[in-house]
Amino acid sequence: MPLPYRMNAVVTMMLAKEYDRYIREFVDENRFADGSTPVCLDEFFDNEFQEILKAKKIPRDGGIFLEILWNIEDLKAVFRNRGIKPTKENINAFINSRATKTLEEQSISCGWSVLEDLVSDLQYDGKLPKKTKKAS
């Protein structure tokens, strides 16, 4: 199975570190001497890495339940709405500015507020329990 398209940064870094450890152990143990070769990254991910995630009780996707992705077509639509030609130069001007970091920061900030409101709504509707002692 190929690596999943969406893995968060934590799981991706963990995969890189674990695969690096695996390769180093392979070399340190001189397993090439008997003609063995290390498994490819896909095979490592599907087998050894899944066992590591299971042992550490980490979901394969790092626990992500929602991810929002912006693409160039979204930016072009906003440009058109604002009367800006969606040229490569204008797109690059936006992407290479502080605007992308601000979009990320503001999206996260607003997202927390929306998430809080939605949980509150579900509590009000009786679909989630009312607030009790501080949950851990």
QUIDAVEN-V628829 format. One record per residue. N is the residue number from 1. RES is the residue in three letters. SS is DSSP state (A for helix, B for strand, O for the rest). PHI is phi in degrees with one decimal (none if undefined). Layout:
n->{N,N}
res->{RES,RES}
ss->{SS,SS}
phi->{PHI,PHI}
This chain:
n->{1,2,3,4,5,6,7,8,9,10,11,12,13,14,15,16,17,18,19,20,21,22,23,24,25,26,27,28,29,30,31,32,33,34,35,36,37,38,39,40,41,42,43,44,45,46,47,48,49,50,51,52,53,54,55,56,57,58,59,60,61,62,63,64,65,66,67,68,69,70,71,72,73,74,75,76,77,78,79,80,81,82,83,84,85,86,87,88,89,90,91,92,93,94,95,96,97,98,99,100,101,102,103,104,105,106,107,108,109,110,111,112,113,114,115,116,117,118,119,120,121,122,123,124,125,126,127,128,129,130,131,132,133,134,135,136}
res->{MET,PRO,LEU,PRO,TYR,ARG,MET,ASN,ALA,VAL,VAL,THR,MET,MET,LEU,ALA,LYS,GLU,TYR,ASP,ARG,TYR,ILE,ARG,GLU,PHE,VAL,ASP,GLU,ASN,ARG,PHE,ALA,ASP,GLY,SER,THR,PRO,VAL,CYS,LEU,ASP,GLU,PHE,PHE,ASP,ASN,GLU,PHE,GLN,GLU,ILE,LEU,LYS,ALA,LYS,LYS,ILE,PRO,ARG,ASP,GLY,GLY,ILE,PHE,LEU,GLU,ILE,LEU,TRP,ASN,ILE,GLU,ASP,LEU,LYS,ALA,VAL,PHE,ARG,ASN,ARG,GLY,ILE,LYS,PRO,THR,LYS,GLU,ASN,ILE,ASN,ALA,PHE,ILE,ASN,SER,ARG,ALA,THR,LYS,THR,LEU,GLU,GLU,GLN,SER,ILE,SER,CYS,GLY,TRP,SER,VAL,LEU,GLU,ASP,LEU,VAL,SER,ASP,LEU,GLN,TYR,ASP,GLY,LYS,LEU,PRO,LYS,LYS,THR,LYS,LYS,ALA,SER}
ss->{O,O,O,O,O,O,O,O,A,A,A,A,A,A,A,A,A,A,A,A,A,A,A,A,A,A,A,A,O,O,A,A,A,A,O,O,O,O,O,O,A,A,A,A,A,A,A,A,A,A,A,A,A,A,A,O,O,O,O,O,O,O,O,O,O,O,O,O,O,O,O,A,A,A,A,A,A,A,A,A,A,O,O,O,O,O,O,A,A,A,A,A,A,A,A,O,O,O,A,A,A,A,A,A,A,A,A,A,A,A,A,A,A,A,A,A,A,A,A,A,A,A,A,A,O,O,O,O,O,O,O,O,O,O,O,O}
phi->{none,-70.3,-57.4,-65.5,-63.0,-110.9,-128.8,-73.7,-61.6,-63.2,-68.2,-62.6,-66.6,-62.7,-59.7,-60.7,-67.1,-68.7,-68.4,-60.3,-60.9,-59.5,-64.2,-61.3,-63.3,-58.6,-70.5,-59.2,-85.6,50.5,-74.9,-69.8,-57.5,-92.8,89.9,-71.1,-129.5,-69.5,-72.8,-72.9,-59.5,-58.7,-66.7,-60.4,-60.2,-70.2,-116.6,-56.7,-67.5,-63.5,-66.3,-63.7,-61.5,-62.9,-63.0,-90.3,56.6,-110.4,-59.9,-52.0,-94.7,79.1,90.5,-71.0,-111.7,-158.9,-139.0,-109.1,-120.0,-97.2,-126.2,-59.1,-62.0,-62.5,-64.4,-60.8,-62.2,-65.0,-56.8,-61.1,-61.0,-100.7,75.3,-105.5,-69.7,-82.2,-80.0,-57.3,-63.3,-68.1,-62.3,-63.8,-60.9,-68.9,-62.2,-87.8,-101.0,-68.9,-56.8,-66.8,-67.1,-62.6,-58.8,-61.7,-62.3,-68.9,-63.8,-66.2,-59.5,-65.4,-60.9,-61.9,-64.0,-64.2,-60.4,-58.5,-62.9,-67.3,-64.2,-60.1,-60.7,-67.9,-65.1,-60.5,-77.3,81.0,-87.3,-130.1,-65.0,-67.3,-60.9,-120.2,-65.0,-54.1,-78.6,-107.9}
